[in-house]
Amino acid sequence: MLMGPLPGAELVQKPIQLYRYLLRCCRQLPAKNIQEHYKHAIRQSFRVHADEDNPERIQQIIRRAIDDADWVMKKVRSMTLVYTQQLEKYGRRLTGLVQGWGMSSPQAV
């Protein structure tokens, strides 16, 4: 059974379903420019494989695309987690500095 970055990966059987699924995955990406990059890559890949008629090869492409999407989504999640942790860490430091200066909250100086 396929398990991907979004629910429904296991239901993808046809290229059009894969196309829609991957575009939904793109919506989960954090930045608009990253979303556009992957949307472009998805469109290009579908154009390249548009004439594929071997059912086994089509299923292989579908599995690989879902695995790749899963990898990208996990990478983005881990980067987002690290970034969030760093913000929290440095935010606490900034709050400590601000309080040390006698201010109650960060203010523009």
C-alpha positions as CSV (number, residue, x, y, z in Angstrom):
1,M,0.0,0.0,0.0
2,L,1.3,3.5,-0.9
3,M,1.5,6.0,1.9
4,G,2.2,9.6,0.8
5,P,2.4,13.1,2.2
6,L,-1.4,13.6,2.0
7,P,-4.3,11.2,2.6
8,G,-5.5,9.6,-0.6
9,A,-2.1,8.6,-2.0
10,E,-3.2,4.9,-1.9
11,L,-6.2,5.8,-4.1
12,V,-4.1,7.2,-7.0
13,Q,-4.3,4.8,-9.9
14,K,-4.5,7.0,-13.0
15,P,-2.1,9.7,-14.2
16,I,-4.8,12.4,-13.9
17,Q,-5.4,11.4,-10.3
18,L,-1.6,11.6,-9.7
19,Y,-1.5,15.1,-11.3
20,R,-4.3,16.4,-9.0
21,Y,-2.8,14.7,-6.0
22,L,0.7,16.3,-6.6
23,L,-0.9,19.7,-7.1
24,R,-2.7,19.4,-3.8
25,C,0.7,18.5,-2.2
26,C,2.1,21.7,-3.6
27,R,-0.5,23.7,-1.7
28,Q,1.0,22.4,1.5
29,L,4.4,23.9,0.8
30,P,5.2,27.0,2.8
31,A,6.3,29.6,0.2
32,K,4.6,30.7,-3.0
33,N,7.9,30.5,-5.0
34,I,8.5,26.9,-3.8
35,Q,4.9,26.0,-4.7
36,E,5.3,27.4,-8.2
37,H,8.6,25.6,-8.7
38,Y,7.1,22.2,-8.0
39,K,4.0,22.9,-10.0
40,H,6.1,23.7,-13.0
41,A,8.2,20.5,-12.4
42,I,4.9,18.5,-12.2
43,R,3.6,20.0,-15.4
44,Q,6.9,19.3,-17.2
45,S,7.0,15.7,-16.0
46,F,3.4,15.1,-17.2
47,R,4.3,16.5,-20.6
48,V,7.4,14.3,-20.9
49,H,5.4,11.1,-19.9
50,A,2.1,12.0,-21.8
51,D,2.6,9.3,-24.5
52,E,3.4,6.5,-22.0
53,D,1.0,3.6,-22.6
54,N,2.6,0.7,-20.7
55,P,0.4,0.1,-17.6
56,E,3.3,-1.3,-15.6
57,R,5.5,1.7,-16.4
58,I,2.6,4.1,-15.5
59,Q,2.2,2.4,-12.1
60,Q,6.0,2.6,-11.6
61,I,5.9,6.4,-12.4
62,I,3.0,6.9,-10.0
63,R,4.7,5.1,-7.2
64,R,7.9,7.0,-7.7
65,A,6.1,10.4,-7.9
66,I,4.3,9.7,-4.6
67,D,7.6,8.6,-3.0
68,D,9.3,11.7,-4.2
69,A,6.4,13.9,-3.0
70,D,6.6,12.2,0.4
71,W,10.4,13.0,0.5
72,V,9.9,16.6,-0.4
73,M,7.1,17.1,2.2
74,K,9.1,15.4,5.0
75,K,12.1,17.6,4.1
76,V,10.0,20.8,4.2
77,R,8.4,19.7,7.5
78,S,11.8,19.0,9.1
79,M,13.2,22.3,7.8
80,T,10.1,24.1,9.1
81,L,10.5,22.4,12.5
82,V,14.2,23.4,12.7
83,Y,13.4,27.0,11.7
84,T,10.6,27.2,14.3
85,Q,12.8,25.8,17.0
86,Q,15.5,28.4,16.2
87,L,12.9,31.2,16.2
88,E,11.7,30.0,19.7
89,K,15.3,29.8,21.0
90,Y,16.3,33.2,19.7
91,G,13.0,34.6,20.6
92,R,13.5,33.6,24.2
93,R,17.0,35.2,24.1
94,L,15.6,38.4,22.6
95,T,12.9,38.5,25.3
96,G,15.6,38.1,28.0
97,L,17.6,40.9,26.5
98,V,14.7,43.2,26.3
99,Q,13.7,42.5,29.8
100,G,17.3,43.1,30.9
101,W,17.0,46.5,29.3
102,G,14.0,47.3,31.4
103,M,11.5,47.1,28.6
104,S,8.3,45.1,28.9
105,S,8.2,44.0,25.3
106,P,10.3,44.3,22.2
107,Q,10.1,47.8,20.8
108,A,11.7,49.6,17.9
109,V,14.5,51.8,19.3
